[in-house]
Amino acid sequence: MIHIIAIVTALPGQRGAVLREFQKNLPFVRLERGCIRYEPAIDVEGGPAMLTRIGPDAFMVIEQWESQDAAQDHATSAHMAAYAGRVSELLVSRVIYAVCAI
């Protein structure tokens, strides 16, 4: 199993617009072969001061895939290319981490 954590940072004030496009794409991703988990997450309200925040313009995508091949197929899928095209002008950055449990 492979875990992917992506941090997507939108232009100031554009996180909502990016998340709306993300939500439109979500059903297609969850139907992909090998998709175990795929969901967006934002900062928790409140909590201890020691928490590191991703900020008001960012969100995290938490993913689990059965294999590296499944994750690669996802990354190169037509619906992900279309999503990327719709949001590219709204993004500051996208940082993607791929890890496996030890």
N, C-alpha and C positions, 0 to 999 in steps of 0.2 A: 504494500500500500504506500502511496505517496501523498504527502500533505503539502498543500500550497497555500501560502499566505500572501496576499497581494494588498498593498496599500496604495489606494488611488486618491490623488489629491487634485481637486477641481480648482478652477479659478475662483477667486473670492465671490461668494454668493451663488455659485453654480452647482454645489453638491446636490441639491434637490433635483435639478434638471438631469444630472448624470444618473442619479439613483432611479429616476423614472424610466430612463432608457435601459438601465440595468434590469429593473423589474420586468420590462417587456421581454427581455432576452432570457430571463430566468427559466421559464418552462422548457425552452429548447435545450438549455444546458442540462437540466435535470433528467432529460430523456436520453442523454448521450450514454453510449456504452461505457461502463466503468465508473460512472458518477455515483459516489456514495453520499457526498455532502457538498453543497455549494450555496453559500448564503452571505449576504452583506451584514456588516456590523458597524455600529458607530460607538463613540465614547459613552460610557456610563455616566449618568448625571450624579453629581456629588461624589461621595466616596473619599477615601483618604488622600491627603495632599501628595503622598508619595507616588501616586499613579502617574504614569506617563501617558499623555493624551495624544491622539492623532490629530485632533483639532476640528474646528467647525466646518472646514472645507474638505475634509478627508473622510474616507470610509475604508474598512478592511473587508476583503473577501476571504472567507475561510472555506477551503476546499479539501476534499478527500477523494482520491481516485484509486481504483483497483490496481493500476500499474502506471509506469512511466509512459507506456504506449498510449493508454487511454488519455492521460494528461496532455500528451503531445497532439493527439487527434483533436482534443478539445481546443487547444491553442490555435490550431490551423483550420478550424471549422469555418464554414461559410457564414454562419450566424454570428460568430465572434468577430469575423472581419467586418461584417455589416455594422455590428454594435460599435466597434472601434472607429469606423468611419463617421458614425453619428455623433460620437462624443469627443473626437480628437481635438476639436477647436475649443472644448470646454475644460481641458485638462492641463494641469501644470506638470504632473509627473505620475508615473506608475512604477512601483517597485515590487518585484515578484520574488518570493523566496520559495524554493522547493526543498523539502526536508523529508526524512524518513525516520521512523521511530527506532530507537536502539534498545 
